[in-house]
Amino acid sequence: MKALLCKAYGDPSQLVYTEAPSPTLHAGEVRIAVHAIGLNYADGIQVSGRSQLPLPFSPGFECSGTVIECGTEVQALHPGNRVLAIMTSGAYAEEVVVPAAHVALLPPNMDMPTAAALPVAYVTAYLALVHRGQLKPGETLVVSGATGRVGNAALEIAARWGATVIAVTGRPEHLPAKLAAVLNLRQDDLARRLLEQTSGRGVDLVFDTIGGSFFDPAWAALAWEGRYLTVGFASGQVPQLGLRQALGKNGAVIGFELGGYLTRRHALVPEALRTLLSWYEEGALTPRPPQVAPLSDGGKMLQRLVDHQTQEKIVLMARE
C-alpha cells in the first residue's frame, strides 16, 4: 500500500509518500480501505516529534473508507461497510487497522470527504461539552473561535442539546443559525456584552479554543458556579488563572484533550460517534465542505495548515 511516512521529526513538508507494509490485523480490529483522511493541526505536532511516536510512522487521527476485513470478536461490522474511524495515529495511508469500537457506520446521506472531516472536531466538541462540561439544556454557553472547525462543531452540538449559544469570533461568516448572539473578538467589549446577553447573571459554561486575550473578559463574565472549559490555545498564548479568582466565583476550570479518551475511556468515543451520526442524519449537523487534495500532496497540505495559511478543513483522498 501507499502511505505518507514521517521518517525524521521536523516540518510536515518532509513527509515521504512511499510504499509501506499493510498493518497487521488483530482480534477486535477491522481493516479499512481508506478513501479520505482528515488533516488536523495535531498531525503536525506528531510530525514535529513532540508526541514521541517511534520512527517511521504515518500521522493522522481520522479517516473514512470501506471495511475489507474483520478480526475475530468483531460482530457489528462486516466487509463492504462504509465507515469512518478515529485513531491515535496512522491515518495517512491507503489501509488502516483500527479497533472496532472506534469505527462507525456512515449514514446513507454522508459522503467520504465529509465523513473524514467529522470525527476529531465533532467528538472533541461533544465530549468536552456533554461529558466534561456537563452542559444542560437551557444553560448559556459562550464559544470562542466559533468559526474554527471545533468551535463550529460546538455551536451545532450545543444548539441541538438545547443550550442558549453565544458565538465569539474574529470572522463572523459561516456561522449557523439559532445563536443568541455573535460577538466580535477584536471589536466588542466582551465582558460587558456577555453580561448584557445574560441580564447580568453571567454565562454558565465557556468553551474556549483560543486562550490568549479571550480569557480575562470571558472569566469576568462567568456566572457564579460557572465552568470554564479549556480545549486549546489557538492564539498561541496560554492564559493564567489565580486560585483566588476561582474561589471568588466558586468557578471550575476544566481541561479537555481527546487523546486520553481514545486510550482510557473506550466506551465514550463510540457513544459520541453514534449520537453525532444520528444527528447528522436528521439534519441537525451540517459540517462545512472540506478542501480536497490527493494523499500524495499530504505533506504540502499539512504544512499549509500548521503555518496557518488556510482556515479550511483539508481532506486527503487516498482513492475515489
N, C-alpha and C positions, 0 to 999 in steps of 0.2 A: 504494500500500500504506500501511497504518498503521504507525507506529513511535513509540517513545519517544525523543525527542531531547534532548540536552544543548545548549542554546543559550547558556548562560553558566555558567562554573565556579561551583560552590557546593554547596549541600546537594542530595541526591537528590530531595527533595520538589519541587524546581523543574523537574524533567524535564517535558517537554511531549509529550502524546500527540496526534499530528497526522499529516497526510498527508506522505509523503516519496517521492522518486523511487526506483524499483527500482534496485538496484545493477547495474552493467554486468558482464556475463559475459565472461571471458577464457579463452584456451586453458588446459587443465589444471584448470579450476574447475567446480563444479556449483552450480546454483541450487536452493535448498531452500524449499519452502513450510513455514514454521515452525509447529509445533504447540505446543511447550513450550520455555521458556527458564529455565535455572538462574541463580539470583542468587548472587553471591559478594561478600565484603567488598571484594575488589579492584575491583569495579564502582564502589563509592563513591570509591575512590582516583582512578579515571578521571574521574569527575564533578567531583571537587574541583579538578582541573587539575594534580595532581601528575604525571600521566602525559604532560602536554603534548600531548594529541591536539588537532588543529585543530577549531575550532568551525564549524558544528554537527556533532555526531556522535551515534551511538547506541552506548551502552556494552554490555558483556556479552561473556562468553567461551565460553558453551556453550549448545547448543540441540539439539532433536530435531525431526524432521519428515519430509517426503516429497520426494524428488528430483523436480523438474519440468523441468529442462533441464540438459544436459551440454555443456561446451565441447569443442572439438576436443582430441584426445590423451587424453580420458578413456575408458577401456575397461572398468574393473571396476564402474562404477556406471551405472545406467540410470533413466530416468523411471519413477516408481512405487515405487522402492526406499524402504523405511523405514530411516531413518538417524539417527545422532547426529553432531554436529560440534563441534569445538573450534577457537577462533579468537582473534585478538588484540583484537578489539572488534567491535561491530555486531550483537550477538545480539538486542537488544531491538526486534525488527521482525517483520513478517509474512512477509518474504522475506529471505534472506541468500545471499550468494555466497561460497563457501569453497573453498580448494584441495582437490582431490580426496584428497590424501594425509592430510588432517585430518578426513576423513569416514569413518564405518564403518557397515556394515550391522548392523541390530538383530537379535538373536536373536528367534525367534518368541515366546518367553515374556516379552519385555520390553515394557512399555507406554511411551508417550511421556513422561509425567512422570518416571518412573524414569530413562529414558534421558537426559533433560535434566539430571538431578541428578548424573550419574555422571562425566562427563569430567574436570572440573577436580580434584575431590578424589581420584579414583582414579588418574588419570595422574600427578598430583603425588606421591602416596604410592608408586606403583610405580617411577617413575623415580628418586625420591630413594632408596628402599631398594635397588633392584636395580642401578641404573646408578651412582649417586654413592656410596651407602653400601656397595656390594659385599657385601650380606648373603648369607651362606652357610647352607644347611640345617644345623641343629644348633647354630647360634650363638644366644646370648642377646641379645634386643633389649628395650629399655625404650622405651615410647611415652608421651610427655606429652600432655595434652589429649586423652585417649583417647576421650572421648565427643563430641568435635567431629567434623565431617564428615571432615577429612583424617586426624585421629588414628584414627578408627574404621576408615577405609579401610586405614590402615597395619596395624592389628591383623589384619584379614581377609587382606590380602595376605601378611603375614609368616607367618601360620599356614599358608596354602596353600603357601608357599615352604619350609616345614619348619623354621622357627625356633622357639625357645622364647621366648614372648612374655610380658612383664610390662607391665601397663597402669597408668598413673598418672593419676588424675582426681579432681576435687572432686565429681563426680556419677557414682557407680558404676552407675547404671541404664543399660539398653540396651546392655550390653557383650556381645560374642559369647562363645560357649563356647571351649574349647581354649586358655585362658590359663593360664600357670603361676602367676600371682598378680595381684591387683588391689590397688594401694596408694592410700591417700587423700592427696592433695596437701597438704591442710590439717592433717591429724592425725598422719600417720605420720612417724617419723624415717627419711626416705627413704634416706639413705646407709647406715644400719645395716641397714634391711630389704632393700635391693638386694644388699648384700654377703651377708646371710643366704641370700637366694634363690639365690645363685651359689656357696655354700660358701666365701665369702671371696675368690673369684677375680676378681669384678667382671664387669660387662656388656661384651659385645663391641661393641655398637652402641647409641647413644642417638639416638632420633628425637624432636626437640624442636620443638613448635609454639608453645610459650608463652613461653620465656625466663624472665626475672624470677627469682623465688626458687627455681625448679626447678633452675637451672643448677649452683649450688655443690654440693648433695648428689649430683646426677647425675654431675658430673665427679669427685667424690670416689670414687664407686663404679665409675668406668670402669676396665676391665681394662688391663693393660699392652698396648700396641699397639692399644688400643681406638679407635673412631671416634665422634666427636660430630657428628651431622648436624643442622644448624640449618635449619629450614624456615619459621619465622615467629616473631613476638613478640606473641602474642595478649594477653599480660599488659600490653602497652604499655611494658615495661621491657626494654632491650637489655643482656644481661649482658656483663661484661668479663672477658677471659682474659689473664693474663700469659704471655708466651712461656716463662718458667721453668716454669710449670705444665705446659705441653705437653711440655717437654723431660723432665720427671721421669717421665712415663708413656710416653714415646715415642708420645704420643697425636696424633691427627689431628682437626682441626676442618674440617668440610666444609659448604659452603653449597649451598643448592638454591633456585632460583627458576624456575618453569615457563616464563615468557615467552621466555627465551632458547632453549628447545628448540623453540618454535614458529617461530622465525626463523633459527636457526643449525644445529640438528641435526635436520633434517626426518625422517630415517628412523626415529628413535627413537619419535616420537609414534604413528605408525600401528602399529608393532610392539607398543607398550604397549596400544593400544586393542584389537588383535586378541587378545592374551593375556587381557586383562581380560574381554572379552565372552565368550570361550570359558569362562573360569572362572565367569562369571555363569550361562551356560547349563548348566553341570554342577552348579550349586547351591553353589559354594564362596564366592560373594559374595552378600550379602543386604543391599543398601542400605536404610536406613530410608525408609518412605514420606514424600515431601515434603509440605509445606503448599502448597496451590494457590490462586492468585488470578488474576484477569484481567490481561492485558497493560496495560490502561488504568490499573490500580492500581499499576503498577510503581514509580513514584516514591515513593509512600507505603510500599510494602513494603520497598524498598531502604533507606529512611530508618530503618525499624524495625530492619533488620539492622545497619546501621552504628552505630546507637545502642545496640546490644546489648540490645534489647527482646525478642528471640527467640533461642532456641538451635536452632530447627528449620531444615532446609533449605527454602527457598522457591522455588517454580517458578511462573512466569507462563505462562498459557495464551493463545496467540495465536489458536487455533482448536481446536475439539474433534476 
